[in-house]
Amino acid sequence: MLRSKHIIILFFILSFKIINAQNETIVIIGNVTEQNSNKTIEHVSVRLSNAPYSTTTNKTGKFSLTVPKRANYKLILQHVSYQSFIKEVKTANSDTIRVIISLQQRSNLLDSISVYAIHKPETLVAKPNYSIYDFDFYEDKLLLLTAQKSLAKAQIQLSTYEGKIISSADLPKQAGEAKHFFHDYEGYTDVICNDSVFRVDVLNTELLLYPVAQKDFSQFIEPVADSTNDHLYYHDNWKNYPLFNYYYLKTNDSLNHLLSTITNSDLMKLYNLEYYYLPPRMKLEARRMAQYYKTDKHIVAAIMSGFTQSMYYEPLYAPIFILKDTICIFNHHNDLLYHYNKQHQLIDSVPIAYHHPKNWREWKKQLFVDEISNKIYAFFSKDGHQYLKQINYQTGKEISTYKLKHHSAEKIKIKDGYVYYVYRPFDSTQERFLYRERL
């Protein structure tokens, strides 16, 4: 494939960076209990702010993280039944850091659920003089992509969940028009612009923007679909070809390994036939271009003929998620959900059918994951309304359906039992506000 050489180079570079970072490490050992009762808490998500290291507490409330040594870290602890907690850890010269953390139970949880069960959206950030075009989560705060009239003059804002703006930063003029946020595998938020990419970071409460070369982003960051403490999971997906591979790379190994191949066999047959429909002169040109770019003549022909831009071509959508200790690949093109264990051995494959509603247009080819509760939701639209269907990631079956109050919600994200989105009423003068609803 066209990007195969780039992918190989990418992961040699990533391997080099990670191996060198692991030369000097520290171990963070912790114990998580409930406030007041000192009862240990199991299944608490523990991760580092802006770093690809995470784990969960065991049955005795304990956790352990081995991370590269640096001045300090911020531990973020989250659990569906307890309030999120951020703990700053200063490493000093120690090789082992021990922490004890107490979490407070969520107050009025049942009352809160009963309110949101009647689909009452909560307005988080609503400003009359500018719109919110995208958002992301940063620790216990929100990052907002905002603009007054157009994203040609965009601004990044750091906000509380109550809508208080803490700080802001203008995107440089040379960045080009802003498009959207991208949450990368390291935990950073990247701003994707027409002409550039910027990484967003926060120092105390000050927003910092660092330029990232677009080539580096497309080769080294964007292909990484997920990560664990000791593995990166990446793909060589190219929207103009109906086949791609998932690979995994161990952080202390320079070799990448094939996990799974995704393809749409029926579409591949049509794709390859495009070459034979070309007139002789274009066939010759396709062969010349394929030789020059060292690729397959069928790929060149499908692009030359416009097949990849036609109504008959459907880009592949088969996302990968790591849920607890299971690696899940939702292959919508052969109607199977694959489960792999931590050793990357295929456990089983179960049939899925939620993506085949009676009206095929209802399925919007999007899955969302709530990383805190390890729940998967599929996105649908019907009769002008939008729906989220919870999918059991073990059986592949539908569990429940939730109808969003606002039918034209955009930039949907799910976290900690809430669905967040941007919304502006149709034919109104209201700006785009940020809302959330309890699922």
N, C-alpha and C positions, 0 to 999 in steps of 0.2 A: 504493500500500500504506500501511498505517497508520503505518509508521515512516519513510516517505520524507522527510518534512519534517525529522525529527530527524537523519537521515543527512546531509542537505544542510548543516544547521547544524553538525553535528559536524565535517565536513571543511573548512568555512571556518575554524572555530576551530583545528583541527589545522594547517591551512595557515599561519594567522597565527603560531602558536607556532613552527612549524618555520622559517618564513622569517626571523623575527626572530632565532632562535637561530643561523641560518646567516650572519648579518651579519658576525660575527667568528669566523674559523675558523683552525685550524692543520692542518698536514699531518704525520702520523706515518709515517715511512718506515723500513722494517725489512728486515733480512736474517736468515734462519733457517738455521742449519747444524746438523750432527750433532756431538755432543760427541766429542772425541778426533780424529776424522777430518777435521773441517771441511767435510765433504761437504754441499752445499746440499740442502734438503728441499723437494720440491714438494707441493702440495695440503695444506699445513698450514692448518687453520681458525684465523683470527685474529678475535677479537671483543672488544668492550668490555664490561666488567662493568656490568650494569644500564643499557645504552644500546643503541639499535637500529642499531649500526654493526658491520659485519663484512665480511670478505674472505677470500681464500685466497692462499697464496704461488704465484708462477709457477714456470716451469721452472728459474729460477736462484735460487729460494728467497727472492725479494724480494716485498714487499707495500707497499701505500700506502693510508692511510686519511685522508680529510679530515673533520674533526669540529669541532663548535663549541668555542671556546676556553673552558677552565675550568682550575682550579688543578692537578688531576691526574687521571689515568685509570689503570685497571687493564686491561692487555691479557691476554687468556686465549688461550693457544695449545694446540691439540689436534690429535692425529694418531693414527690407529689403531695405528701401529707405535712410537710414542714416548710417553714420560710427559708428562702435561699440565704446563703451565708458566704461571705468573702473573708478569707483569712490570709493576711500577708505573712510570708515566711522569709526571714532573713537567714541566709546560709552561713555567713561569717566564714570561718575556716573549717567547719565541721564536715565530716563525711556522712553523718547520719543526723537527721533532724526529727525530733519527736513532737507531735502536736496533739492536744486534746481539744475537741470542738463539741460544743453543745448546740443543738438546734431547737428552735421554738416551734411548737405546733401551729399550724395555720388556724387563725381565729375565725369563728363563724363560717366554717367551711360549708356546712349544710345549708345555712341561710343563703350563702353566695350561690350555691348550685340551684336552689329553688328560684332565685331571681333570674338567672341566665337560662333556665329551662324554658322561659317564655320568650326567648329570643330578644332580649333587651340588650342592644349593643352599648358598650361603654366607650365614650369618646376620650382618647388619651391625649392627643395633641391636636389642637384646632386653632390655627392662626388666621386672622382675617386678611392679612396682607401678603401671604405667600402660600404656595401649595407644597405638600409632601409628595414626592414622586417615588421614593423608595425608602426602605428602612432596614435596619439590622439590629441585632441584640449585642450589647457590650456589657459584660458583667451584669450589674443590676440596673443598667441604664439602656438608653436607646440611641442609635445613630440614625440621623435623618438626612436624606438627600432632598434639598429644598430649592425652590426658585420662585421669583416673583411672577415672571411672565413666561420664560422659556428656560430650558436647561443649558442654553448657551452661556448663561451667567448663574451657575449653580453654586450652592453653599452647603457645606457639611455642618450639621449641628449635633451637639451632644445634649440629650434631654433626659429628664426623669420620667417615670411612668405617669406622673401627675401633670406632665406637660410643661414643667419648668425648664427653660433653656439654660444650660450651664455654660456652654461655650460654643463658638462657631468659627469656621474657617472658610475663606473663599477659595474655590478652585482657581488655579492660575489661568490666565487668558490663553496661554499656548496649549492648554489641555484639550481644547476643542469642546464640542457639546457633550455634556455628561449623558450617559445612557441608563446605567443601573448599577447596583451594588453586586458584588460577588463575594461570597463567604468562602474563603479558601481553607485547605486542609490544615493549615497551621493555626486556624482560629482567627485570622485577621479578616477585616473587611476591606475589599479592594473596590475602588471606584473605576468603572469602565467608561472611558470617554471615546469619542470618535478618533482622536489622534494620540491617545496616551492612556496609561493606567497608573493610578495612584493608590498606595497603601495607606490606610488610616490607622493611626495609633493615638494613644492618649497618655500624656505625661501629667500625672496628678489630675487636673481637670482641663488641661490645655490640649486641643486637637492638633495633631501633627500629620502632615501629608508628605509621603516619600514617593518620588517617581519610580516606576518599575518599567523596564523596557518591555514593549509589547511582545517582542520575540521571546524574551525570557518568560513572560507570563503565559503565552500560548504553548510553550514547550515544557516549562518546568513546573507550572502551578495549576493551570486549568485542567490538564488530563488526570490529576489525582482526584479520584472520586471519594475516597475515605481513607482513614488511617487508624492504627492502634498504637500502643506503646512501642511495638517492635516491627510493625509492618506498614507499608504503603500499598494502596490498591489503586491501580491506574488503568486507563484504557487508551486505545488508539482510534477512537471513534472519529469518523469524518462524515459529515452530514451528507456528502454526495456519493457515499458508497454503502450498500446494504449488508455490510459485514464488519464487525470489529471484535477485538479481543479484550478481555480483562486479564491483567497480570498482577502479581504481587511481588514485592521486593522486601527482603528482610534488611533491617537497618545495619546489621553487622555483616552483610554479605553483598557482594557487588553483582550477583547474578539475579536476573529477573525471571519469574516463572509464570507459565501460562495457567490461569485459573479456569477460564471458560471462553468459548467462542459464541458470539451472538450473530445470527443472520436471519433474514427472511428469505427462505428458499424460493418461494414463488416469485417474489420481487426480483431476486437475483437472476432468474431465468429471463424475465423481461428485460432486465438491465443489460445482460450480455447479448441479447438479440439486436440491440440498437445498432451494433456495428454492421450487421448483415443487411440492415435496411438502408444504409448509407449508399449514395451513388459512388461509382468507382473512384472518382477524383477525391472525394472526401475520405474514402477508405484509405487511400494512399497517404493523405495528410494525417489521418489518425495514427497510422503506423509510424510515420516520421516523428510525430510529436511524442508518441509512446517511447520510441527509441531515444529521443533527446532527453526526456524526463525520466527515463528508466522505470517505466510503469507499464501497466497492461493497456493494450489497445482498446479493450472493451470499456475501460474507465474513460479514456479520451473520447471515444465515440458517444457514450451516454451523455457527456457534458456538451459535446459539439451539437448533438441533436436536440438539446434542450429537455431531455427526458427527466433529469433531476429537478427541473423547475415545473414539471407538468403535474396535473391532477392525479396521475397514476403512480407517482413516486411518493413514498412515505418514509421520512427519516426514521431510523431505528430508535426505539425507546425501551430500554431494559435496565433500569437503575439498580445499583447495588447499595445495600445498607448493612451495617454491622449492628445487630440488635442483641444485647447481652453478649453471649459467647458464640452466636451464630452469624455466619455470613450469608446474607440472603440476596439472591438475584431474581428479580421479577421479570422473567422473559415473556413479554406480551406477544411475541411473534411465534412462539410454539406453545403458548398457553400453559406454561409450567413455571412454578416457583421452586428454585433450587436452594437447598440448604447445605452449607459446608461447615465443618467444624474448625477449630482453631489450627488444626494441622493441615487445613485446606483439602480435606478429603470430603468427597460428596456423600452426604448423609442420606438424602432422598430428594425426590422431586414430586411435588404435588400439583394436581391440575388447578388452574385458575380460570374463572369465567366472568368475573366482575366487569372486565373491560369489553364485554360483548353485550351491551344493552340492546333492547329491541330496536331502538333508533341509534345507530352507530355514532351519530353526531353528538350524542350526549356525553360520551367519554372524551375528556379533554387531555388525555395522555399526560397526566401529572400525578405523581405520588408525593405526599408530604410525610415527614417523619417527626414525631415528637420525641426528641432524644432523651428527655427526662423520664417519660413514662414508657418509652419503647413501643409506641403505637404508630401504626401506619394508616394514612387516610388517602383515598382516591378521590379525584376531583371530577364532578359531573355538572352539566348544565341542562335544564329541562324547563320548557315553557317560560323562558325568561328568568328563571331562578337558578341559583347555584347551590350545589349539594356537596357535602363531604361524607363519604362512606368509609367507616372504619373497617379495615381488613385485618383479619387474624393472620399474623405473619408466620404462624406455624401450619395452619390448615389452608390458608388462601381464601377462606370464606368471608362473606360480608357479615359484620356483627351488628352494625347500626348505621342509621343515616341521619345526618344533621343538615337542616336547611338554613342557609345564611339569610339574615334579615335583609341585607342590602344586595340586590340582584346583580349589581355591576361592580362588585368588589374586585380590587386589583392587588397585585403583589402579595398574595396570600402566603403566610408563614404560620407555623404551629409551634407553640412552646408551652410546656407545663399545663396542659389541659385547656389552653385558650387558642382560638384562631385570631390572628392579627391580619389586618388588611387596610389598604388605602381606598377611600371612597369619596366620590363627589356626585351628588344627585344630578340626574340627567336634566338638561335645559335649566340649570340653576346658576346663580352667580357665586355660589359657595365655592371656596377653594377646596382642594383635596385635603381631607382630614385623616388622621390615623385612629382606627377603631379596633376593638377586640370584643369577642364574644366567648362565653364559657361553653365548651363542647359538652 
